[in-house]
Each structure stands twice: as C-alpha cells, then as structure tokens.
C-alpha cells in the first residue's frame, strides 16, 4: 500500500523532462476536468434518491395511435367472485366497525 502511494506521488510530483505530470495536466486542462467529474460523482452519490413516477413510458406522439392487439392475443377476463350471504354480512360488520 505504501509503495502504491509513493508511486502515485512520484508520478504527479517528480519532474520528468523538466515538468511534472501534474504541471502538464494543468496546462492541458485535465485537472479542472477531473475536479468537475469528481464533484459530479460526489453530488450524485450524496443526493437523495428521487421517486420514479409510475408512468415511465414516453407519451404517444399526437396523431399516432397504438396498434390494436390481434384478436387471438386478447384474453378473457377471469370470472367475478361471488360472496356468500354470510361473507357479505361479515364484510359489512367489519366496514361499519372500522368506520366508527
């Protein structure tokens, strides 16, 4: 770990052909770009997550309709459930008790 840190320091601060790598990067604007990218990454990680809306699909362009599904792809709806009189009475009592 110490050797890695020493190598990074040497690359940035030891002169090579008269200038350090850090000086060359500053002249080319790479340091400012790196700071900009690092700030963006920091803000992205520290931002609170936003809730996504339920409707994420893009709206259909005006004048265009979605294609109609083929008849063989339309499925029948399942049969509706029927409540017995005892179940309906229990449900009514539960709703009335809860609403009080």
BAFI-3210 file (N, C-alpha, C; in Angstrom, 3 decimals, decimal comma, padded with zeros to 6 digits):
// residues 100
n [1|2|3|4|5|6|7|8|9|10|11|12|13|14|15|16|17|18|19|20|21|22|23|24|25|26|27|28|29|30|31|32|33|34|35|36|37|38|39|40|41|42|43|44|45|46|47|48|49|50|51|52|53|54|55|56|57|58|59|60|61|62|63|64|65|66|67|68|69|70|71|72|73|74|75|76|77|78|79|80|81|82|83|84|85|86|87|88|89|90|91|92|93|94|95|96|97|98|99|100]
n.u [000,830|001,908|003,918|002,407|001,161|003,459|004,342|002,265|002,525|005,089|004,652|003,045|004,455|007,264|009,771|009,753|011,375|011,673|009,170|006,529|004,147|001,749|001,910|001,866|-000,675|-002,281|-001,778|-003,019|-005,614|-006,687|-006,771|-008,765|-010,952|-010,976|-011,561|-014,122|-015,530|-015,174|-016,571|-019,163|-019,631|-019,521|-021,725|-023,739|-023,664|-024,226|-026,735|-030,252|-032,304|-034,643|-038,156|-039,498|-041,819|-044,933|-045,864|-043,709|-043,411|-042,928|-044,897|-047,415|-046,996|-048,700|-051,521|-050,832|-051,654|-051,655|-050,967|-053,650|-054,378|-053,958|-056,762|-056,455|-054,750|-056,086|-057,191|-059,650|-061,463|-061,071|-063,591|-065,945|-065,790|-068,079|-069,800|-070,820|-073,902|-073,306|-070,595|-070,824|-072,295|-070,460|-068,427|-069,730|-070,173|-067,510|-066,616|-068,361|-067,675|-065,035|-065,217|-066,216]
n.v [-001,184|001,222|001,474|001,826|004,298|005,887|005,618|006,905|009,523|010,066|009,988|012,218|014,383|014,313|015,655|015,242|015,334|018,094|019,097|018,350|015,675|016,593|019,367|019,343|018,251|020,271|022,368|021,397|021,362|019,182|018,795|020,522|019,399|016,871|017,559|018,594|016,304|014,696|016,191|016,053|013,286|013,022|014,593|013,123|010,703|011,629|012,734|012,722|009,913|010,000|009,558|007,508|008,138|006,458|006,150|005,631|005,363|006,735|009,439|008,978|010,140|012,999|012,405|009,860|006,499|003,751|000,458|-001,800|-004,658|-008,047|-010,235|-012,863|-012,525|-011,307|-011,837|-013,619|-012,256|-013,235|-015,093|-013,272|-013,080|-014,441|-013,474|-015,166|-014,970|-014,946|-014,205|-011,657|-010,318|-010,429|-008,867|-006,391|-005,807|-005,575|-003,342|-001,364|-001,349|-000,545|002,021|003,570]
n.w [000,000|000,819|-001,089|-003,407|-002,905|-002,795|-005,431|-006,825|-005,861|-006,846|-009,619|-010,018|-008,867|-009,226|-011,274|-014,805|-017,735|-017,313|-016,471|-014,167|-014,156|-013,206|-013,742|-016,538|-016,958|-015,886|-017,675|-019,954|-019,146|-017,894|-015,155|-014,170|-015,443|-014,255|-011,612|-011,973|-012,815|-010,551|-008,621|-009,688|-009,472|-006,694|-005,900|-007,099|-005,673|-003,105|-003,259|-002,502|-003,128|-005,800|-006,187|-008,655|-011,219|-011,785|-014,382|-016,705|-019,347|-022,594|-023,863|-026,367|-029,645|-031,008|-033,021|-033,641|-033,066|-030,808|-031,995|-032,635|-030,645|-031,703|-032,381|-031,388|-029,291|-027,251|-024,049|-022,167|-019,434|-016,013|-014,216|-012,183|-008,640|-006,289|-003,380|-000,471|001,421|004,190|004,211|003,071|005,059|007,178|006,107|005,865|008,609|009,456|007,962|008,927|011,676|011,522|010,436|012,464]
ca.u [000,000|002,817|004,597|001,437|001,036|004,710|004,366|001,339|003,168|006,207|004,142|002,490|005,277|008,676|009,919|010,067|011,667|011,522|007,861|005,867|002,940|000,689|002,022|001,406|-002,125|-002,904|-001,682|-003,995|-006,950|-007,176|-007,020|-010,088|-011,939|-011,025|-012,272|-015,531|-016,072|-015,211|-017,679|-020,409|-019,796|-019,815|-023,113|-024,626|-023,723|-024,770|-028,102|-031,300|-032,943|-035,945|-039,140|-039,838|-043,260|-045,451|-045,929|-042,396|-043,422|-042,993|-046,242|-047,583|-046,990|-050,036|-051,914|-050,468|-052,312|-051,004|-051,596|-054,661|-053,878|-054,583|-057,859|-056,028|-053,963|-056,965|-057,568|-060,906|-061,309|-061,475|-064,952|-066,020|-066,070|-069,365|-069,771|-071,982|-074,586|-072,591|-069,391|-071,221|-072,667|-069,211|-067,736|-070,461|-069,884|-066,117|-066,544|-069,064|-066,878|-063,805|-065,526|-066,596]
ca.v [000,000|002,379|001,592|002,369|005,731|006,519|005,655|007,945|010,807|010,244|010,274|013,565|015,467|014,213|016,203|014,351|016,218|019,490|019,381|017,198|015,247|017,477|020,615|019,082|018,057|021,578|023,124|020,863|021,489|017,901|018,880|021,124|018,397|015,824|018,112|018,689|014,945|014,224|016,883|015,473|011,961|013,226|015,056|012,038|009,743|012,222|013,214|011,829|009,247|010,522|008,537|007,488|008,135|005,161|006,158|005,957|005,220|008,002|009,663|008,706|011,386|013,438|011,913|008,451|005,633|002,461|-000,563|-002,626|-006,023|-009,076|-010,885|-014,082|-012,144|-010,781|-012,905|-013,419|-011,891|-014,329|-014,891|-012,483|-013,893|-014,196|-013,590|-015,797|-014,021|-014,864|-013,417|-010,264|-009,779|-010,232|-007,729|-005,177|-005,559|-005,146|-001,979|-000,484|-001,232|000,202|003,409|004,283]
ca.w [000,000|000,875|-002,384|-004,355|-002,612|-003,208|-006,894|-007,263|-005,555|-007,771|-010,955|-010,086|-008,340|-009,608|-012,629|-015,914|-018,856|-016,932|-015,856|-013,555|-014,851|-012,738|-014,500|-017,908|-016,925|-015,675|-018,923|-020,906|-018,592|-017,382|-013,715|-013,984|-015,872|-013,238|-010,462|-012,371|-012,808|-009,165|-007,946|-010,186|-008,869|-005,275|-005,784|-007,497|-004,575|-001,888|-003,489|-002,032|-004,272|-006,199|-006,551|-010,073|-011,441|-012,220|-015,843|-017,237|-020,803|-023,321|-024,397|-027,795|-030,413|-031,429|-034,332|-033,792|-032,095|-030,591|-032,832|-031,983|-030,445|-032,537|-031,643|-030,689|-028,122|-026,215|-023,132|-021,464|-018,033|-015,120|-013,705|-010,959|-007,465|-005,658|-001,926|000,149|002,320|005,462|003,976|002,857|006,373|007,924|005,498|006,251|010,019|009,550|007,437|009,871|012,915|011,211|010,118|013,696]
c.u [000,876|003,558|003,657|001,273|002,293|004,799|003,438|001,927|004,301|005,714|003,679|003,474|006,771|008,822|010,334|010,191|011,350|010,216|007,311|004,627|001,757|000,708|001,515|-000,120|-002,839|-002,871|-002,729|-005,431|-007,514|-007,496|-008,404|-011,190|-012,088|-011,781|-013,766|-016,191|-016,181|-016,347|-019,021|-020,671|-020,147|-021,258|-024,100|-024,783|-024,386|-026,206|-029,104|-031,966|-034,330|-036,869|-039,424|-041,343|-043,683|-045,462|-044,580|-042,345|-043,549|-044,406|-046,272|-047,670|-048,405|-050,322|-051,570|-051,153|-051,498|-051,698|-052,571|-054,099|-054,637|-055,660|-057,411|-055,206|-054,826|-057,435|-058,885|-060,615|-061,724|-062,871|-064,915|-066,363|-067,406|-069,201|-071,024|-072,641|-073,868|-071,320|-069,718|-071,586|-071,416|-068,457|-068,413|-070,178|-068,454|-065,969|-067,199|-068,271|-065,628|-064,069|-065,908|-065,432]
c.v [001,250|002,577|002,177|003,870|006,473|006,621|006,743|009,325|011,076|010,599|011,713|014,671|015,384|014,716|015,134|015,225|017,679|019,851|018,125|016,850|016,129|018,804|020,439|018,926|019,395|022,420|022,671|020,927|020,199|017,962|019,460|020,146|017,292|016,302|018,188|017,312|014,424|014,894|016,314|014,107|012,083|013,662|013,953|011,033|010,331|012,714|012,209|011,188|009,826|009,374|008,637|007,464|006,781|005,077|006,596|005,843|006,594|008,201|009,421|010,046|011,708|012,910|010,449|007,658|004,365|001,422|-001,405|-004,037|-007,007|-009,793|-012,119|-013,763|-011,599|-011,946|-012,572|-013,087|-013,069|-014,058|-014,108|-013,398|-013,490|-014,390|-014,290|-014,777|-013,875|-014,014|-011,935|-009,607|-009,518|-009,028|-006,416|-004,817|-005,018|-003,703|-001,009|-000,274|-000,388|001,680|004,216|004,853]
c.w [000,000|-000,449|-003,449|-004,142|-003,049|-004,727|-007,420|-007,013|-006,540|-009,169|-011,063|-009,703|-008,650|-011,034|-013,643|-017,155|-018,523|-016,271|-015,202|-014,378|-014,458|-013,491|-015,928|-017,958|-016,722|-016,940|-019,935|-020,386|-018,025|-015,895|-013,447|-014,385|-014,830|-012,002|-010,766|-012,312|-011,380|-008,397|-008,395|-009,572|-007,394|-005,082|-006,139|-006,356|-003,337|-002,051|-002,938|-003,242|-004,527|-006,508|-008,033|-010,212|-011,986|-013,737|-016,391|-018,750|-021,455|-023,868|-025,903|-028,526|-030,886|-032,836|-034,551|-032,704|-031,956|-031,465|-032,014|-031,782|-031,329|-031,727|-030,876|-029,437|-026,996|-025,348|-022,463|-020,009|-017,161|-014,569|-012,393|-009,801|-006,860|-004,147|-001,434|001,076|003,670|005,317|003,789|004,183|007,217|007,403|005,889|007,710|010,181|009,074|008,394|011,150|012,677|010,979|011,363|014,379]
res [x|x|x|x|x|x|x|x|x|x|x|x|x|x|x|x|x|x|x|x|x|x|x|x|x|x|x|x|x|x|x|x|x|x|x|x|x|x|x|x|x|x|x|x|x|x|x|x|x|x|x|x|x|x|x|x|x|x|x|x|x|x|x|x|x|x|x|x|x|x|x|x|x|x|x|x|x|x|x|x|x|x|x|x|x|x|x|x|x|x|x|x|x|x|x|x|x|x|x|x]
***
